[in-house]
């Protein structure tokens, strides 16, 4: 279920809960709230950005097969339904 952000409208006094932005988990099929669940004041839904994360070059380097192997991690790559192939090996010496 998505999380929606709400706040008191400009012409509404509101309470401490709705003066600041608050979040509510709702089904997408539900209508937007019109009143604050705490004080009954008029509120509006805010369009808020959601978290989008992009890997940086440094993070790509950290997750490379060579670096994972050097640090002693094993990387598995999915080859099919329920079938995985090991791509890195453990290092010869411990760090």
C-alpha angles and dihedrals in degrees: 000000000000123000116232127201122223137179138175115279119248093255094047123087094209130179131267088274097056101029086075122045115276132185131227128187109228139163115256089238092059120096119248115268116258099187134042113258090221106045106007092240122147114275138179134210115248124212104231128183116251125222113278115176127196124190116241123219089256092056092047088053091049091052095046118125091243094053094044090052092048091053093048100253125136119222119206121200121201112239099172144332105327093346120115131177124211110234103179134043131214117265123258093235130041121239 
